[in-house]
Amino acid sequence: MCCGVVRDELMVRVGPDAYQEALGQPCAREMDFIGRPLKGLVYVASEGLESDQSLRGWVDRDARYALSLPAK
C-alpha cells in the first residue's frame, strides 16, 4: 500500500523511521483508524493538501517509502 483517502484526509505510509518527522508537519496527525495510533502511518488534513506541491510532496514521500520495501 502506498497511500489512500479516508473521508477528506490523505492517509500516508511514511514508515517508522520518518514517523515523528511527519507528525511535525502542518496538518499531519496520528492515524488512529483502529482506535490507537498506527506507527508509520499518518493522516494529512485536506487543508495541508491545497496546493499541488504539498500533495505531491506527501505522495512522493509515501512512494519512496513503499518502493524501499521488499517485494511481496
PDB file of N, CA, C and O in Angstrom:
ATOM      1  N   MET A   1       0.833  -1.181   0.000  1.00  0.00           N
ATOM      2  CA  MET A   1       0.000   0.000   0.000  1.00  0.00           C
ATOM      3  C   MET A   1       0.876   1.242   0.000  1.00  0.00           C
ATOM      4  O   MET A   1       1.888   1.311   0.697  1.00  0.00           O
ATOM      5  N   CYS A   2       0.477   2.191  -0.771  1.00  0.00           N
ATOM      6  CA  CYS A   2       1.218   3.448  -0.842  1.00  0.00           C
ATOM      7  C   CYS A   2       0.493   4.526  -0.053  1.00  0.00           C
ATOM      8  O   CYS A   2       1.017   4.999   0.956  1.00  0.00           O
ATOM      9  N   CYS A   3      -0.686   4.921  -0.477  1.00  0.00           N
ATOM     10  CA  CYS A   3      -1.449   5.936   0.237  1.00  0.00           C
ATOM     11  C   CYS A   3      -2.926   5.740  -0.088  1.00  0.00           C
ATOM     12  O   CYS A   3      -3.286   4.924  -0.936  1.00  0.00           O
ATOM     13  N   GLY A   4      -3.758   6.486   0.588  1.00  0.00           N
ATOM     14  CA  GLY A   4      -5.183   6.370   0.341  1.00  0.00           C
ATOM     15  C   GLY A   4      -5.915   7.581   0.870  1.00  0.00           C
ATOM     16  O   GLY A   4      -5.310   8.490   1.439  1.00  0.00           O
ATOM     17  N   VAL A   5      -7.214   7.586   0.679  1.00  0.00           N
ATOM     18  CA  VAL A   5      -8.053   8.683   1.144  1.00  0.00           C
ATOM     19  C   VAL A   5      -9.090   8.093   2.095  1.00  0.00           C
ATOM     20  O   VAL A   5      -9.777   7.124   1.772  1.00  0.00           O
ATOM     21  N   VAL A   6      -9.184   8.699   3.270  1.00  0.00           N
ATOM     22  CA  VAL A   6     -10.186   8.319   4.259  1.00  0.00           C
ATOM     23  C   VAL A   6     -10.982   9.571   4.581  1.00  0.00           C
ATOM     24  O   VAL A   6     -10.455  10.527   5.150  1.00  0.00           O
ATOM     25  N   ARG A   7     -12.248   9.556   4.213  1.00  0.00           N
ATOM     26  CA  ARG A   7     -13.116  10.729   4.310  1.00  0.00           C
ATOM     27  C   ARG A   7     -12.489  11.885   3.523  1.00  0.00           C
ATOM     28  O   ARG A   7     -12.416  11.825   2.296  1.00  0.00           O
ATOM     29  N   ASP A   8     -12.041  12.925   4.209  1.00  0.00           N
ATOM     30  CA  ASP A   8     -11.436  14.053   3.497  1.00  0.00           C
ATOM     31  C   ASP A   8      -9.965  14.220   3.843  1.00  0.00           C
ATOM     32  O   ASP A   8      -9.416  15.314   3.717  1.00  0.00           O
ATOM     33  N   GLU A   9      -9.323  13.138   4.280  1.00  0.00           N
ATOM     34  CA  GLU A   9      -7.913  13.187   4.643  1.00  0.00           C
ATOM     35  C   GLU A   9      -7.102  12.196   3.818  1.00  0.00           C
ATOM     36  O   GLU A   9      -7.602  11.154   3.395  1.00  0.00           O
ATOM     37  N   LEU A  10      -5.852  12.544   3.604  1.00  0.00           N
ATOM     38  CA  LEU A  10      -4.929  11.650   2.920  1.00  0.00           C
ATOM     39  C   LEU A  10      -4.273  10.761   3.965  1.00  0.00           C
ATOM     40  O   LEU A  10      -3.771  11.261   4.972  1.00  0.00           O
ATOM     41  N   MET A  11      -4.268   9.467   3.745  1.00  0.00           N
ATOM     42  CA  MET A  11      -3.582   8.520   4.608  1.00  0.00           C
ATOM     43  C   MET A  11      -2.229   8.231   3.953  1.00  0.00           C
ATOM     44  O   MET A  11      -2.163   7.792   2.805  1.00  0.00           O
ATOM     45  N   VAL A  12      -1.160   8.483   4.698  1.00  0.00           N
ATOM     46  CA  VAL A  12       0.180   8.379   4.138  1.00  0.00           C
ATOM     47  C   VAL A  12       1.001   7.383   4.947  1.00  0.00           C
ATOM     48  O   VAL A  12       1.056   7.456   6.174  1.00  0.00           O
ATOM     49  N   ARG A  13       1.627   6.467   4.252  1.00  0.00           N
ATOM     50  CA  ARG A  13       2.518   5.490   4.888  1.00  0.00           C
ATOM     51  C   ARG A  13       3.938   6.037   4.795  1.00  0.00           C
ATOM     52  O   ARG A  13       4.553   6.016   3.729  1.00  0.00           O
ATOM     53  N   VAL A  14       4.454   6.528   5.924  1.00  0.00           N
ATOM     54  CA  VAL A  14       5.775   7.146   5.935  1.00  0.00           C
ATOM     55  C   VAL A  14       6.844   6.227   6.507  1.00  0.00           C
ATOM     56  O   VAL A  14       8.035   6.478   6.320  1.00  0.00           O
ATOM     57  N   GLY A  15       6.444   5.181   7.191  1.00  0.00           N
ATOM     58  CA  GLY A  15       7.389   4.257   7.805  1.00  0.00           C
ATOM     59  C   GLY A  15       7.778   4.698   9.202  1.00  0.00           C
ATOM     60  O   GLY A  15       7.634   5.869   9.554  1.00  0.00           O
ATOM     61  N   PRO A  16       8.271   3.760  10.000  1.00  0.00           N
ATOM     62  CA  PRO A  16       8.589   4.060  11.395  1.00  0.00           C
ATOM     63  C   PRO A  16       9.727   5.064  11.568  1.00  0.00           C
ATOM     64  O   PRO A  16       9.708   5.841  12.523  1.00  0.00           O
ATOM     65  N   ASP A  17      10.700   5.071  10.688  1.00  0.00           N
ATOM     66  CA  ASP A  17      11.841   5.982  10.832  1.00  0.00           C
ATOM     67  C   ASP A  17      11.469   7.437  10.570  1.00  0.00           C
ATOM     68  O   ASP A  17      12.072   8.338  11.152  1.00  0.00           O
ATOM     69  N   ALA A  18      10.498   7.679   9.714  1.00  0.00           N
ATOM     70  CA  ALA A  18      10.094   9.047   9.361  1.00  0.00           C
ATOM     71  C   ALA A  18       8.818   9.484  10.073  1.00  0.00           C
ATOM     72  O   ALA A  18       8.299  10.570   9.816  1.00  0.00           O
ATOM     73  N   TYR A  19       8.319   8.641  10.963  1.00  0.00           N
ATOM     74  CA  TYR A  19       7.031   8.886  11.613  1.00  0.00           C
ATOM     75  C   TYR A  19       7.008  10.192  12.414  1.00  0.00           C
ATOM     76  O   TYR A  19       6.129  11.025  12.193  1.00  0.00           O
ATOM     77  N   GLN A  20       7.933  10.383  13.317  1.00  0.00           N
ATOM     78  CA  GLN A  20       7.932  11.579  14.159  1.00  0.00           C
ATOM     79  C   GLN A  20       8.116  12.855  13.332  1.00  0.00           C
ATOM     80  O   GLN A  20       7.482  13.875  13.599  1.00  0.00           O
ATOM     81  N   GLU A  21       8.979  12.785  12.341  1.00  0.00           N
ATOM     82  CA  GLU A  21       9.198  13.955  11.475  1.00  0.00           C
ATOM     83  C   GLU A  21       7.913  14.296  10.723  1.00  0.00           C
ATOM     84  O   GLU A  21       7.564  15.469  10.590  1.00  0.00           O
ATOM     85  N   ALA A  22       7.217  13.285  10.236  1.00  0.00           N
ATOM     86  CA  ALA A  22       5.970  13.518   9.500  1.00  0.00           C
ATOM     87  C   ALA A  22       4.917  14.149  10.406  1.00  0.00           C
ATOM     88  O   ALA A  22       4.178  15.036   9.977  1.00  0.00           O
ATOM     89  N   LEU A  23       4.846  13.694  11.658  1.00  0.00           N
ATOM     90  CA  LEU A  23       3.875  14.265  12.595  1.00  0.00           C
ATOM     91  C   LEU A  23       4.152  15.732  12.885  1.00  0.00           C
ATOM     92  O   LEU A  23       3.247  16.465  13.282  1.00  0.00           O
ATOM     93  N   GLY A  24       5.382  16.165  12.693  1.00  0.00           N
ATOM     94  CA  GLY A  24       5.733  17.559  12.911  1.00  0.00           C
ATOM     95  C   GLY A  24       5.343  18.481  11.768  1.00  0.00           C
ATOM     96  O   GLY A  24       5.482  19.699  11.880  1.00  0.00           O
ATOM     97  N   GLN A  25       4.862  17.921  10.684  1.00  0.00           N
ATOM     98  CA  GLN A  25       4.467  18.714   9.525  1.00  0.00           C
ATOM     99  C   GLN A  25       3.067  19.303   9.731  1.00  0.00           C
ATOM    100  O   GLN A  25       2.232  18.698  10.403  1.00  0.00           O
ATOM    101  N   PRO A  26       2.813  20.480   9.154  1.00  0.00           N
ATOM    102  CA  PRO A  26       1.483  21.088   9.287  1.00  0.00           C
ATOM    103  C   PRO A  26       0.386  20.159   8.763  1.00  0.00           C
ATOM    104  O   PRO A  26       0.535  19.522   7.720  1.00  0.00           O
ATOM    105  N   CYS A  27      -0.695  20.099   9.496  1.00  0.00           N
ATOM    106  CA  CYS A  27      -1.909  19.362   9.117  1.00  0.00           C
ATOM    107  C   CYS A  27      -1.773  17.847   9.210  1.00  0.00           C
ATOM    108  O   CYS A  27      -2.684  17.132   8.791  1.00  0.00           O
ATOM    109  N   ALA A  28      -0.661  17.330   9.747  1.00  0.00           N
ATOM    110  CA  ALA A  28      -0.487  15.880   9.901  1.00  0.00           C
ATOM    111  C   ALA A  28      -0.847  15.479  11.327  1.00  0.00           C
ATOM    112  O   ALA A  28      -0.617  16.229  12.276  1.00  0.00           O
ATOM    113  N   ARG A  29      -1.414  14.288  11.459  1.00  0.00           N
ATOM    114  CA  ARG A  29      -1.744  13.759  12.781  1.00  0.00           C
ATOM    115  C   ARG A  29      -1.626  12.239  12.747  1.00  0.00           C
ATOM    116  O   ARG A  29      -1.551  11.621  11.685  1.00  0.00           O
ATOM    117  N   GLU A  30      -1.612  11.662  13.943  1.00  0.00           N
ATOM    118  CA  GLU A  30      -1.522  10.211  14.041  1.00  0.00           C
ATOM    119  C   GLU A  30      -2.704   9.561  13.330  1.00  0.00           C
ATOM    120  O   GLU A  30      -3.831  10.052  13.382  1.00  0.00           O
ATOM    121  N   MET A  31      -2.421   8.463  12.678  1.00  0.00           N
ATOM    122  CA  MET A  31      -3.501   7.672  12.100  1.00  0.00           C
ATOM    123  C   MET A  31      -4.006   6.746  13.191  1.00  0.00           C
ATOM    124  O   MET A  31      -3.254   5.926  13.719  1.00  0.00           O
ATOM    125  N   ASP A  32      -5.276   6.878  13.524  1.00  0.00           N
ATOM    126  CA  ASP A  32      -5.865   6.078  14.594  1.00  0.00           C
ATOM    127  C   ASP A  32      -7.099   5.333  14.086  1.00  0.00           C
ATOM    128  O   ASP A  32      -8.140   5.306  14.744  1.00  0.00           O
ATOM    129  N   PHE A  33      -6.969   4.748  12.942  1.00  0.00           N
ATOM    130  CA  PHE A  33      -8.064   4.079  12.248  1.00  0.00           C
ATOM    131  C   PHE A  33      -8.715   2.995  13.109  1.00  0.00           C
ATOM    132  O   PHE A  33      -9.925   2.785  13.025  1.00  0.00           O
ATOM    133  N   ILE A  34      -7.928   2.312  13.930  1.00  0.00           N
ATOM    134  CA  ILE A  34      -8.459   1.212  14.747  1.00  0.00           C
ATOM    135  C   ILE A  34      -8.595   1.603  16.215  1.00  0.00           C
ATOM    136  O   ILE A  34      -8.742   0.738  17.079  1.00  0.00           O
ATOM    137  N   GLY A  35      -8.545   2.909  16.500  1.00  0.00           N
ATOM    138  CA  GLY A  35      -8.711   3.374  17.859  1.00  0.00           C
ATOM    139  C   GLY A  35      -7.417   3.597  18.617  1.00  0.00           C
ATOM    140  O   GLY A  35      -7.434   4.080  19.749  1.00  0.00           O
ATOM    141  N   ARG A  36      -6.305   3.253  18.007  1.00  0.00           N
ATOM    142  CA  ARG A  36      -4.994   3.544  18.608  1.00  0.00           C
ATOM    143  C   ARG A  36      -4.048   3.935  17.479  1.00  0.00           C
ATOM    144  O   ARG A  36      -4.245   3.529  16.334  1.00  0.00           O
ATOM    145  N   PRO A  37      -3.017   4.726  17.797  1.00  0.00           N
ATOM    146  CA  PRO A  37      -2.099   5.183  16.739  1.00  0.00           C
ATOM    147  C   PRO A  37      -1.392   4.012  16.049  1.00  0.00           C
ATOM    148  O   PRO A  37      -0.960   3.057  16.692  1.00  0.00           O
ATOM    149  N   LEU A  38      -1.291   4.115  14.739  1.00  0.00           N
ATOM    150  CA  LEU A  38      -0.547   3.133  13.950  1.00  0.00           C
ATOM    151  C   LEU A  38       0.781   3.767  13.564  1.00  0.00           C
ATOM    152  O   LEU A  38       0.819   4.670  12.729  1.00  0.00           O
ATOM    153  N   LYS A  39       1.859   3.304  14.161  1.00  0.00           N
ATOM    154  CA  LYS A  39       3.182   3.882  13.916  1.00  0.00           C
ATOM    155  C   LYS A  39       3.560   3.695  12.446  1.00  0.00           C
ATOM    156  O   LYS A  39       3.452   2.599  11.896  1.00  0.00           O
ATOM    157  N   GLY A  40       3.996   4.768  11.835  1.00  0.00           N
ATOM    158  CA  GLY A  40       4.405   4.720  10.437  1.00  0.00           C
ATOM    159  C   GLY A  40       3.346   5.188   9.469  1.00  0.00           C
ATOM    160  O   GLY A  40       3.603   5.293   8.269  1.00  0.00           O
ATOM    161  N   LEU A  41       2.150   5.474   9.974  1.00  0.00           N
ATOM    162  CA  LEU A  41       1.049   5.958   9.137  1.00  0.00           C
ATOM    163  C   LEU A  41       0.512   7.250   9.727  1.00  0.00           C
ATOM    164  O   LEU A  41       0.339   7.353  10.941  1.00  0.00           O
ATOM    165  N   VAL A  42       0.250   8.231   8.885  1.00  0.00           N
ATOM    166  CA  VAL A  42      -0.316   9.497   9.343  1.00  0.00           C
ATOM    167  C   VAL A  42      -1.477   9.899   8.448  1.00  0.00           C
ATOM    168  O   VAL A  42      -1.567   9.492   7.290  1.00  0.00           O
ATOM    169  N   TYR A  43      -2.350  10.700   9.009  1.00  0.00           N
ATOM    170  CA  TYR A  43      -3.390  11.376   8.244  1.00  0.00           C
ATOM    171  C   TYR A  43      -2.904  12.790   7.970  1.00  0.00           C
ATOM    172  O   TYR A  43      -2.257  13.407   8.817  1.00  0.00           O
ATOM    173  N   VAL A  44      -3.214  13.297   6.796  1.00  0.00           N
ATOM    174  CA  VAL A  44      -2.941  14.688   6.452  1.00  0.00           C
ATOM    175  C   VAL A  44      -4.281  15.329   6.101  1.00  0.00           C
ATOM    176  O   VAL A  44      -4.962  14.898   5.171  1.00  0.00           O
ATOM    177  N   ALA A  45      -4.648  16.361   6.853  1.00  0.00           N
ATOM    178  CA  ALA A  45      -5.922  17.051   6.631  1.00  0.00           C
ATOM    179  C   ALA A  45      -5.934  17.727   5.261  1.00  0.00           C
ATOM    180  O   ALA A  45      -4.889  18.091   4.722  1.00  0.00           O
ATOM    181  N   SER A  46      -7.115  17.883   4.723  1.00  0.00           N
ATOM    182  CA  SER A  46      -7.258  18.473   3.388  1.00  0.00           C
ATOM    183  C   SER A  46      -6.650  19.869   3.304  1.00  0.00           C
ATOM    184  O   SER A  46      -6.190  20.276   2.237  1.00  0.00           O
ATOM    185  N   GLU A  47      -6.642  20.608   4.412  1.00  0.00           N
ATOM    186  CA  GLU A  47      -6.039  21.940   4.410  1.00  0.00           C
ATOM    187  C   GLU A  47      -4.542  21.890   4.097  1.00  0.00           C
ATOM    188  O   GLU A  47      -3.982  22.856   3.579  1.00  0.00           O
ATOM    189  N   GLY A  48      -3.905  20.780   4.406  1.00  0.00           N
ATOM    190  CA  GLY A  48      -2.477  20.616   4.133  1.00  0.00           C
ATOM    191  C   GLY A  48      -2.183  20.125   2.730  1.00  0.00           C
ATOM    192  O   GLY A  48      -1.031  19.865   2.383  1.00  0.00           O
ATOM    193  N   LEU A  49      -3.226  19.997   1.923  1.00  0.00           N
ATOM    194  CA  LEU A  49      -3.080  19.452   0.569  1.00  0.00           C
ATOM    195  C   LEU A  49      -3.635  20.397  -0.487  1.00  0.00           C
ATOM    196  O   LEU A  49      -3.914  19.982  -1.612  1.00  0.00           O
ATOM    197  N   GLU A  50      -3.792  21.647  -0.131  1.00  0.00           N
ATOM    198  CA  GLU A  50      -4.448  22.590  -1.033  1.00  0.00           C
ATOM    199  C   GLU A  50      -3.634  22.925  -2.271  1.00  0.00           C
ATOM    200  O   GLU A  50      -4.208  23.257  -3.308  1.00  0.00           O
ATOM    201  N   SER A  51      -2.313  22.845  -2.187  1.00  0.00           N
ATOM    202  CA  SER A  51      -1.505  23.120  -3.376  1.00  0.00           C
ATOM    203  C   SER A  51      -1.044  21.812  -3.999  1.00  0.00           C
ATOM    204  O   SER A  51      -0.891  20.800  -3.315  1.00  0.00           O
ATOM    205  N   ASP A  52      -0.827  21.849  -5.293  1.00  0.00           N
ATOM    206  CA  ASP A  52      -0.297  20.666  -5.979  1.00  0.00           C
ATOM    207  C   ASP A  52       1.048  20.264  -5.390  1.00  0.00           C
ATOM    208  O   ASP A  52       1.364  19.079  -5.285  1.00  0.00           O
ATOM    209  N   GLN A  53       1.835  21.262  -5.009  1.00  0.00           N
ATOM    210  CA  GLN A  53       3.171  20.998  -4.464  1.00  0.00           C
ATOM    211  C   GLN A  53       3.092  20.241  -3.136  1.00  0.00           C
ATOM    212  O   GLN A  53       3.854  19.297  -2.925  1.00  0.00           O
ATOM    213  N   SER A  54       2.193  20.631  -2.248  1.00  0.00           N
ATOM    214  CA  SER A  54       2.100  19.942  -0.959  1.00  0.00           C
ATOM    215  C   SER A  54       1.561  18.523  -1.134  1.00  0.00           C
ATOM    216  O   SER A  54       2.053  17.596  -0.490  1.00  0.00           O
ATOM    217  N   LEU A  55       0.570  18.339  -1.985  1.00  0.00           N
ATOM    218  CA  LEU A  55       0.055  16.998  -2.250  1.00  0.00           C
ATOM    219  C   LEU A  55       1.145  16.119  -2.844  1.00  0.00           C
ATOM    220  O   LEU A  55       1.342  14.984  -2.411  1.00  0.00           O
ATOM    221  N   ARG A  56       1.846  16.644  -3.827  1.00  0.00           N
ATOM    222  CA  ARG A  56       2.917  15.865  -4.458  1.00  0.00           C
ATOM    223  C   ARG A  56       4.008  15.507  -3.447  1.00  0.00           C
ATOM    224  O   ARG A  56       4.552  14.404  -3.490  1.00  0.00           O
ATOM    225  N   GLY A  57       4.327  16.426  -2.545  1.00  0.00           N
ATOM    226  CA  GLY A  57       5.334  16.147  -1.521  1.00  0.00           C
ATOM    227  C   GLY A  57       4.961  14.958  -0.666  1.00  0.00           C
ATOM    228  O   GLY A  57       5.799  14.097  -0.397  1.00  0.00           O
ATOM    229  N   TRP A  58       3.709  14.900  -0.233  1.00  0.00           N
ATOM    230  CA  TRP A  58       3.268  13.767   0.580  1.00  0.00           C
ATOM    231  C   TRP A  58       3.237  12.464  -0.230  1.00  0.00           C
ATOM    232  O   TRP A  58       3.678  11.421   0.253  1.00  0.00           O
ATOM    233  N   VAL A  59       2.726  12.524  -1.436  1.00  0.00           N
ATOM    234  CA  VAL A  59       2.657  11.305  -2.264  1.00  0.00           C
ATOM    235  C   VAL A  59       4.059  10.831  -2.627  1.00  0.00           C
ATOM    236  O   VAL A  59       4.320   9.628  -2.612  1.00  0.00           O
ATOM    237  N   ASP A  60       4.961  11.741  -2.950  1.00  0.00           N
ATOM    238  CA  ASP A  60       6.346  11.348  -3.252  1.00  0.00           C
ATOM    239  C   ASP A  60       7.003  10.700  -2.043  1.00  0.00           C
ATOM    240  O   ASP A  60       7.689   9.687  -2.177  1.00  0.00           O
ATOM    241  N   ARG A  61       6.797  11.283  -0.850  1.00  0.00           N
ATOM    242  CA  ARG A  61       7.366  10.720   0.382  1.00  0.00           C
ATOM    243  C   ARG A  61       6.853   9.296   0.586  1.00  0.00           C
ATOM    244  O   ARG A  61       7.607   8.382   0.919  1.00  0.00           O
ATOM    245  N   ASP A  62       5.552   9.137   0.376  1.00  0.00           N
ATOM    246  CA  ASP A  62       4.922   7.843   0.547  1.00  0.00           C
ATOM    247  C   ASP A  62       5.440   6.828  -0.467  1.00  0.00           C
ATOM    248  O   ASP A  62       5.748   5.691  -0.110  1.00  0.00           O
ATOM    249  N   ALA A  63       5.535   7.233  -1.705  1.00  0.00           N
ATOM    250  CA  ALA A  63       6.012   6.336  -2.763  1.00  0.00           C
ATOM    251  C   ALA A  63       7.459   5.903  -2.513  1.00  0.00           C
ATOM    252  O   ALA A  63       7.798   4.739  -2.722  1.00  0.00           O
ATOM    253  N   ARG A  64       8.306   6.823  -2.071  1.00  0.00           N
ATOM    254  CA  ARG A  64       9.691   6.462  -1.765  1.00  0.00           C
ATOM    255  C   ARG A  64       9.750   5.377  -0.693  1.00  0.00           C
ATOM    256  O   ARG A  64      10.522   4.425  -0.803  1.00  0.00           O
ATOM    257  N   TYR A  65       8.940   5.528   0.329  1.00  0.00           N
ATOM    258  CA  TYR A  65       8.943   4.514   1.392  1.00  0.00           C
ATOM    259  C   TYR A  65       8.424   3.180   0.850  1.00  0.00           C
ATOM    260  O   TYR A  65       9.043   2.140   1.072  1.00  0.00           O
ATOM    261  N   ALA A  66       7.307   3.203   0.150  1.00  0.00           N
ATOM    262  CA  ALA A  66       6.731   1.963  -0.376  1.00  0.00           C
ATOM    263  C   ALA A  66       7.717   1.246  -1.314  1.00  0.00           C
ATOM    264  O   ALA A  66       7.836   0.021  -1.273  1.00  0.00           O
ATOM    265  N   LEU A  67       8.411   2.007  -2.146  1.00  0.00           N
ATOM    266  CA  LEU A  67       9.381   1.403  -3.068  1.00  0.00           C
ATOM    267  C   LEU A  67      10.618   0.862  -2.368  1.00  0.00           C
ATOM    268  O   LEU A  67      11.344   0.042  -2.930  1.00  0.00           O
ATOM    269  N   SER A  68      10.861   1.316  -1.147  1.00  0.00           N
ATOM    270  CA  SER A  68      12.029   0.836  -0.405  1.00  0.00           C
ATOM    271  C   SER A  68      11.782  -0.524   0.257  1.00  0.00           C
ATOM    272  O   SER A  68      12.723  -1.168   0.720  1.00  0.00           O
ATOM    273  N   LEU A  69      10.540  -0.953   0.303  1.00  0.00           N
ATOM    274  CA  LEU A  69      10.192  -2.215   0.951  1.00  0.00           C
ATOM    275  C   LEU A  69      10.441  -3.387   0.006  1.00  0.00           C
ATOM    276  O   LEU A  69      10.379  -3.234  -1.214  1.00  0.00           O
ATOM    277  N   PRO A  70      10.725  -4.562   0.577  1.00  0.00           N
ATOM    278  CA  PRO A  70      10.930  -5.739  -0.274  1.00  0.00           C
ATOM    279  C   PRO A  70       9.640  -6.113  -1.005  1.00  0.00           C
ATOM    280  O   PRO A  70       8.541  -5.914  -0.487  1.00  0.00           O
ATOM    281  N   ALA A  71       9.783  -6.642  -2.184  1.00  0.00           N
ATOM    282  CA  ALA A  71       8.621  -7.072  -2.970  1.00  0.00           C
ATOM    283  C   ALA A  71       7.927  -8.232  -2.270  1.00  0.00           C
ATOM    284  O   ALA A  71       8.565  -9.046  -1.603  1.00  0.00           O
ATOM    285  N   LYS A  72       6.626  -8.291  -2.432  1.00  0.00           N
ATOM    286  CA  LYS A  72       5.850  -9.400  -1.853  1.00  0.00           C
ATOM    287  C   LYS A  72       5.374 -10.315  -2.932  1.00  0.00           C
ATOM    288  O   LYS A  72       4.704 -11.308  -2.649  1.00  0.00           O
TER     289      LYS A  72
END
